[in-house]
């Protein structure tokens, strides 16, 4: 069992990130989202598991 686990993490920068999330989840590119909404996608559906004793940099 992982000591730390993140699943399906999104980070969107802008005035209303919640309104942009469906576009990201439906496959719009970072460039399309920036052009259409002036929001920037930082993380797109990121998942990671860290086991005890592992170090990630």
Contact map, one row per residue, 1 for C-alpha under 8 A:
111000000000000000000000000000000000000000000000001000000
111110000000000000000000000000000000000000000000111100000
111110000000000000000000000000000000000000000000111100000
011111000000000000000000000000000000000000000000111000000
011111100000000000000000000000000000000000000011110000000
000111111000000000000000000000000000000000000111100000000
000011111000000000000000000000000000000000001111000000000
000001111100000000000000000000000000000000011110000000000
000001111110000000000000000000000000000000111110000000000
000000011111000000000000000000000000000011111100000000000
000000001111100000000000000000000000000011110000000000000
000000000111110010011000000000000000001111100000000000000
000000000011111010000000000000000000001111000000000000000
000000000001111110000000000000000000011100000000000000000
000000000000111110000000000000000000001000000000000000000
000000000000011111110000000000000000000000000000000000000
000000000001111111111000000000000000001000000000000000000
000000000000000111111100000000000000000000000000000000000
000000000000000111111100000000000000000000000000000000000
000000000001000111111111000000001000101000000000000000000
000000000001000011111111100000000000000000000000000000000
000000000000000001111111110000000000000000000000000000000
000000000000000000011111111100001000000000000000000000000
000000000000000000011111111111001000000000010000000000000
000000000000000000001111111100000000000000000000000000000
000000000000000000000111111100000000000000000000000000000
000000000000000000000011111110000000000000000000000000000
000000000000000000000011111111011000000000000000000000000
000000000000000000000001001111111000000000000000000000000
000000000000000000000001000111111100000110000000000000000
000000000000000000000000000011111110000000000000000000000
000000000000000000000000000111111111000000000000000000000
000000000000000000010011000111111111111110000000000000000
000000000000000000000000000001111111111110000000000000000
000000000000000000000000000000111111110000000000000000000
000000000000000000000000000000011111110000000000000000000
000000000000000000010000000000001111111000000000000000000
000000000000010000000000000000001111111100000000000000000
000000000001111010010000000000001100111110000000000000000
000000000001110000000000000001001100011111000000000000000
000000000111100000000000000001001100001111110000000000000
000000000111100000000000000000000000000111110000000000000
000000001111000000000000000000000000000011111100000000000
000000011110000000000001000000000000000011111100000000000
000000111100000000000000000000000000000000111110000000000
000001111100000000000000000000000000000000111111000000000
000011111000000000000000000000000000000000001111100000000
000011100000000000000000000000000000000000000111110000000
011111000000000000000000000000000000000000000011111000000
011110000000000000000000000000000000000000000001111101100
111100000000000000000000000000000000000000000000111111000
011000000000000000000000000000000000000000000000011111000
000000000000000000000000000000000000000000000000001111100
000000000000000000000000000000000000000000000000011111110
000000000000000000000000000000000000000000000000010011111
000000000000000000000000000000000000000000000000000001111
000000000000000000000000000000000000000000000000000000111
